[in-house]
Amino acid sequence: MDELIYPWQQQAWLQLQQLRERLPHAILFHGAQGIGKLAFVEKFAQSLLCEAPVSNGHACGTCAACGWFLQYGHPDYRRVRPEVLDEGDADESTTTEEEPATKKSGASARSPSKDIRIEQVRSLATFMNVSTHRSGLRVIMLYPAEALNSASANALLKTLEEPPPSTIFLLISHRPERLLPTILSRCRKFAMGMPSATDALDWLKTQGVKDTERWLAEQGGAPLAALEAAQSGSAEGHDDLLTQFARPDMATALSVAERLQKIPLSSLVAWQQRWLYDLLLVKLCAKVRYYPRHQKVLTALAANVPAERLQQALRNAGERRAVADHPLSARLFIEDMLLEYTQIFSHTE
């Protein structure tokens, strides 16, 4: 096994090497969250800048260029990402990957942005107008690409339309459908699929995760997301919430809301969305994706609720997730979420 990338990425790496003879100016790596896209792309970026890559296309790890890269100090490499990732408090539900968080020194008083701002894209102009170090490539990575807002996306588009020489853009996206069609049309797409359940479970076991099947299922088969969930220390709160969902009752909702206040609201909403998705899925085709251990309960609940009501509940949960980072009161937010869920079953047909 090649330890430089995750076990399930071996075939993808071999496919990527076929592009090296005629590198496109922009590659869009896309796939589900939590499967290791960021680590994969950074290994590729390092290999492009390496002064002595090995036969399988990986970077040597020992040359000066590799040393600079590993310290994020290579003069021909730039990472463009939302400020919130540098602050170390990015929401897992929107930026899930395996990147370690780093703190900014001298951070401004304003809240760190979750967008890739136009100033960040414009600042690349100076970088691209300077000669490359030792006449090599210039590499720019954007992550996640869907964090581009309207202004920064259009600024990037101008560069992609007339790319500077010796420059390659590596874009990473969990949701490529959110990108401008014109940006998509100027990138070579590189799909990264989900690992097999066997590969994912085996890897989780090597990380010391217990109850691997549960965590992997609850994260939709994404092993890095499963590892983070297993290590988050929120298993008790997660089980409390699912117990409330399994036995919806207004009398207990308030006490459950009290116990859940310390868990990030975005996580609570994400758990609810998965539960509602499973309710709708079992209603429509008798299948469960995220919570197979609760299939009997889900089947019983779904039997007495119209599919249209579950669809509306999912839409409401999506709207709630959009404001989960800035609630007026965490407790009231959770209470409202639980009471609204309970009401789904209060007027069955």
C-alpha positions as MATLAB code, in Angstrom:
seq = 'MDELIYPWQQQAWLQLQQLRERLPHAILFHGAQGIGKLAFVEKFAQSLLCEAPVSNGHACGTCAACGWFLQYGHPDYRRVRPEVLDEGDADESTTTEEEPATKKSGASARSPSKDIRIEQVRSLATFMNVSTHRSGLRVIMLYPAEALNSASANALLKTLEEPPPSTIFLLISHRPERLLPTILSRCRKFAMGMPSATDALDWLKTQGVKDTERWLAEQGGAPLAALEAAQSGSAEGHDDLLTQFARPDMATALSVAERLQKIPLSSLVAWQQRWLYDLLLVKLCAKVRYYPRHQKVLTALAANVPAERLQQALRNAGERRAVADHPLSARLFIEDMLLEYTQIFSHTE';
ca = [
       0.000    0.000    0.000;
       1.251    3.462   -0.837;
       1.187    5.391    2.432;
       1.437    8.750    0.685;
      -2.277    8.678   -0.154;
      -5.282    6.871    1.289;
      -5.684    3.196    0.338;
      -8.827    3.814   -1.725;
      -7.086    6.469   -3.845;
      -4.597    4.199   -5.595;
      -6.556    3.856   -8.840;
      -7.391    7.555   -8.921;
      -3.692    8.385   -8.593;
      -2.819    6.144  -11.531;
      -5.530    7.797  -13.631;
      -4.237   11.234  -12.685;
      -0.735   10.403  -13.887;
      -2.120   10.025  -17.411;
      -2.782   13.775  -17.462;
       0.793   14.736  -16.646;
       2.118   14.571  -20.193;
      -0.316   17.288  -21.298;
      -1.469   19.035  -18.149;
      -4.632   21.119  -18.519;
      -4.461   24.607  -17.058;
      -7.223   23.805  -14.548;
      -8.441   20.563  -12.987;
     -11.590   20.276  -10.903;
     -11.428   17.443   -8.375;
     -14.918   16.640   -7.191;
     -16.572   14.062   -4.976;
     -18.297   13.556   -1.646;
     -17.102   15.244    1.516;
     -14.843   13.307    3.822;
     -13.144   11.001    1.310;
      -9.713   12.663    1.282;
      -9.822   14.931   -1.764;
      -7.788   17.662   -0.097;
      -4.926   15.385    0.948;
      -4.935   13.788   -2.513;
      -4.748   17.117   -4.338;
      -2.043   18.473   -2.053;
       0.042   15.371   -2.737;
      -0.463   15.995   -6.440;
       0.507   19.653   -6.073;
       3.652   18.634   -4.200;
       4.546   16.148   -6.929;
       4.166   18.846   -9.602;
       6.635   21.066   -7.782;
       9.026   18.306   -6.685;
      12.502   18.473   -8.231;
      12.967   14.686   -8.279;
       9.600   12.857   -8.437;
       9.765    9.080   -8.139;
       8.617    6.578  -10.744;
       5.004    6.332   -9.524;
       4.565   10.082   -9.839;
       4.793   10.888   -6.139;
       7.043   13.610   -4.781;
      10.402   12.476   -3.419;
       9.784   14.161   -0.072;
      13.461   15.022    0.383;
      14.370   17.751   -2.130;
      14.369   21.452   -1.265;
      11.059   21.985   -3.084;
       9.377   19.278   -1.005;
      10.744   20.847    2.158;
       9.319   24.227    1.238;
       5.994   22.698    0.246;
       5.542   20.774    3.485;
       6.082   24.004    5.409;
       3.646   25.890    3.146;
       6.552   28.036    2.054;
       7.055   27.067   -1.588;
       7.369   30.268   -3.645;
       5.386   28.770   -6.538;
       2.437   27.422   -4.533;
      -0.627   29.237   -3.270;
      -3.629   27.969   -1.346;
      -6.809   29.990   -1.689;
      -9.437   29.110    0.892;
     -11.920   30.824    3.222;
     -10.479   32.649    6.213;
     -12.557   30.507    8.541;
     -10.369   27.503    7.746;
      -7.331   29.412    8.962;
      -9.190   30.284   12.138;
      -9.754   26.598   12.861;
     -13.491   26.820   13.455;
     -14.904   25.861   10.065;
     -18.194   24.016   10.137;
     -17.676   20.353    9.354;
     -20.967   20.206    7.563;
     -19.795   22.685    4.954;
     -16.055   22.158    4.691;
     -15.449   18.620    5.682;
     -11.986   17.365    4.883;
      -8.969   16.158    6.756;
      -7.001   19.414    6.790;
      -5.554   20.357   10.200;
      -6.672   23.770   11.359;
      -4.085   26.522   11.834;
      -4.426   29.798   13.672;
      -3.813   33.139   12.048;
      -1.622   35.617   13.870;
      -2.965   39.116   14.120;
      -6.465   38.120   13.002;
      -8.784   41.005   12.350;
     -11.641   41.828   14.673;
     -14.297   40.946   12.110;
     -15.627   37.434   11.847;
     -13.577   35.248    9.494;
     -15.244   34.831    6.127;
     -16.673   31.528    4.948;
     -16.349   32.746    1.369;
     -13.333   32.922   -0.875;
     -13.308   36.693   -1.288;
     -12.559   38.673   -4.423;
      -9.475   40.196   -2.745;
      -7.987   36.727   -2.400;
      -8.461   36.012   -6.103;
      -7.194   39.425   -7.187;
      -4.083   39.015   -5.041;
      -3.053   36.113   -7.282;
      -2.267   38.580  -10.081;
       1.040   39.598   -8.536;
       1.921   35.977   -7.831;
       1.222   34.976  -11.436;
       3.190   37.884  -12.896;
       6.420   36.909  -11.139;
       8.730   34.408  -12.811;
       8.486   30.905  -11.408;
      11.209   29.595   -9.147;
      13.871   27.672  -11.117;
      11.665   27.909  -14.247;
       9.191   25.354  -12.935;
       5.411   25.261  -12.624;
       3.222   27.617  -10.655;
       0.400   25.833   -8.747;
      -2.743   27.394   -7.260;
      -5.180   25.337   -5.197;
      -8.705   26.557   -4.382;
     -10.627   24.764   -1.649;
     -13.562   24.372   -1.522;
     -14.366   25.877   -4.889;
     -18.043   26.352   -4.006;
     -16.915   28.879   -1.382;
     -16.302   31.330   -4.230;
     -18.906   34.063   -4.043;
     -20.302   35.790   -7.107;
     -17.589   38.449   -7.290;
     -14.647   36.128   -6.655;
     -16.013   33.506   -9.065;
     -16.183   36.044  -11.872;
     -12.683   37.283  -11.065;
     -11.374   33.726  -11.227;
     -13.220   33.136  -14.485;
     -11.287   35.944  -16.176;
      -8.030   34.244  -15.233;
      -9.216   30.824  -16.389;
     -10.241   32.310  -19.731;
      -6.711   33.599  -20.328;
      -4.486   31.451  -18.121;
      -0.893   32.594  -17.635;
       1.846   30.254  -18.850;
       3.342   27.588  -16.557;
       0.364   27.870  -14.200;
      -2.040   25.158  -13.135;
      -5.185   25.627  -11.063;
      -6.349   22.760   -8.857;
      -9.942   23.256   -7.705;
     -11.568   20.997   -5.111;
     -15.337   20.794   -4.781;
     -17.851   18.835   -2.745;
     -20.727   20.383   -4.728;
     -19.655   21.186   -8.297;
     -23.254   21.987   -9.247;
     -22.855   25.167   -7.181;
     -20.078   26.477   -9.427;
     -20.609   28.770  -12.380;
     -21.171   26.749  -15.563;
     -18.520   28.887  -17.228;
     -15.960   27.869  -14.604;
     -16.927   24.219  -15.007;
     -16.473   24.477  -18.767;
     -12.899   25.710  -18.353;
     -11.763   22.925  -16.047;
     -10.856   19.321  -16.708;
     -13.143   17.343  -14.391;
     -11.613   14.620  -12.251;
     -14.194   12.618  -10.317;
     -13.192   10.984   -7.054;
     -15.527    8.197   -6.027;
     -16.481    6.845   -2.642;
     -14.230    4.108   -1.278;
     -15.634    0.622   -1.015;
     -17.149   -0.238    2.353;
     -14.398   -2.814    2.885;
     -11.591   -0.316    2.274;
     -13.244    2.315    4.423;
     -13.961   -0.053    7.325;
     -10.462   -1.525    7.232;
      -8.924    1.934    7.335;
     -11.142    3.054   10.215;
     -10.065    0.015   12.200;
      -6.413    0.953   11.692;
      -7.289    4.353   13.201;
      -8.603    2.675   16.337;
     -12.270    3.427   15.676;
     -14.755    1.155   17.396;
     -18.212    0.399   16.015;
     -16.893    1.254   12.563;
     -20.000    0.176   10.644;
     -22.185    2.552   12.625;
     -19.945    5.582   12.113;
     -19.370    4.869    8.438;
     -23.090    4.448    7.729;
     -23.977    7.646    9.578;
     -21.501    9.584    7.435;
     -22.800    8.163    4.175;
     -19.725    5.983    3.587;
     -17.135    8.790    3.914;
     -14.292    7.411    6.066;
     -12.646   10.688    7.092;
     -15.983   12.139    8.132;
     -16.654    8.911   10.070;
     -13.303    9.209   11.852;
     -13.985   12.797   12.844;
     -17.468   11.937   14.080;
     -16.153    9.009   16.110;
     -13.509   11.210   17.721;
     -15.760   14.206   18.343;
     -16.981   13.025   21.740;
     -20.597   13.763   20.798;
     -21.826   10.167   20.649;
     -23.956   10.556   23.782;
     -25.683   13.677   22.470;
     -26.124   12.040   19.091;
     -27.873    9.071   20.721;
     -30.045   11.416   22.816;
     -31.215   13.181   19.681;
     -31.949    9.959   17.807;
     -33.870    8.623   20.794;
     -36.005   11.754   20.713;
     -36.534   11.345   16.968;
     -37.467    7.693   17.435;
     -40.061    8.573   20.101;
     -41.227   12.079   19.224;
     -42.855   13.635   22.264;
     -43.302   17.290   23.181;
     -43.032   16.533   26.885;
     -39.449   15.298   26.549;
     -38.306   17.683   23.826;
     -37.508   20.516   26.248;
     -35.321   18.400   28.518;
     -33.480   16.956   25.519;
     -32.892   20.475   24.190;
     -31.309   21.384   27.528;
     -28.816   18.500   27.295;
     -27.861   19.209   23.680;
     -26.861   22.862   24.018;
     -23.108   22.174   24.036;
     -23.171   20.383   20.669;
     -22.667   22.551   17.555;
     -26.059   23.406   16.136;
     -24.929   22.655   12.613;
     -24.163   19.083   13.719;
     -27.602   18.686   15.283;
     -29.305   19.876   12.109;
     -27.112   17.613    9.984;
     -28.162   14.628   12.130;
     -31.796   15.623   11.729;
     -31.421   15.948    7.961;
     -29.996   12.417    7.738;
     -32.807   11.053    9.897;
     -35.455   12.780    7.797;
     -33.776   11.573    4.615;
     -33.923    7.996    5.908;
     -37.585    8.436    6.835;
     -38.372    9.580    3.312;
     -36.202    6.888    1.755;
     -37.829    4.077    3.708;
     -41.215    5.562    2.875;
     -40.524    5.565   -0.858;
     -38.418    2.451   -1.376;
     -38.049    0.630    1.957;
     -34.334    1.437    2.199;
     -32.211    3.186    4.812;
     -28.906    4.907    4.130;
     -27.593    6.557    7.276;
     -29.174    4.717   10.202;
     -29.578    1.032    9.325;
     -29.580    0.085   13.012;
     -32.816    2.082   13.373;
     -34.567    0.636   10.326;
     -37.497   -0.865   12.245;
     -38.206    2.407   14.036;
     -37.848    4.419   10.848;
     -40.181    2.061    9.000;
     -42.815    2.309   11.717;
     -42.639    6.114   11.853;
     -42.702    6.558    8.083;
     -45.744    4.326    7.672;
     -48.046    6.955    9.184;
     -46.638   10.131    7.613;
     -47.294   11.331    4.042;
     -44.193   11.640    1.874;
     -45.067   15.265    1.130;
     -44.832   16.126    4.812;
     -41.401   14.540    5.087;
     -40.241   16.418    1.994;
     -41.366   19.691    3.559;
     -39.595   18.790    6.801;
     -36.382   18.239    4.845;
     -36.738   21.633    3.181;
     -37.303   23.242    6.590;
     -34.213   21.520    7.955;
     -32.171   22.883    5.063;
     -33.331   26.397    5.863;
     -32.539   25.864    9.535;
     -29.046   24.674    8.714;
     -28.372   27.886    6.822;
     -28.838   29.931   10.027;
     -27.442   27.428   12.525;
     -24.202   29.353   13.037;
     -25.881   32.516   14.281;
     -28.951   31.693   16.391;
     -30.354   34.181   18.889;
     -30.498   31.388   21.453;
     -29.082   27.877   21.094;
     -31.667   26.408   23.437;
     -34.597   28.016   21.642;
     -33.151   26.915   18.312;
     -33.006   23.269   19.469;
     -36.434   23.404   21.097;
     -37.956   24.763   17.900;
     -36.238   22.061   15.857;
     -37.491   19.259   18.115;
     -41.023   20.601   18.477;
     -41.362   21.100   14.723;
     -40.186   17.530   14.203;
     -42.725   16.236   16.732;
     -45.522   18.035   14.928;
     -44.823   16.004   11.789;
     -46.472   13.058   13.538;
     -49.230   14.942   15.360;
     -51.681   15.024   12.417;
     -51.275   11.773   10.575;
     -53.534   10.772    7.747;
];
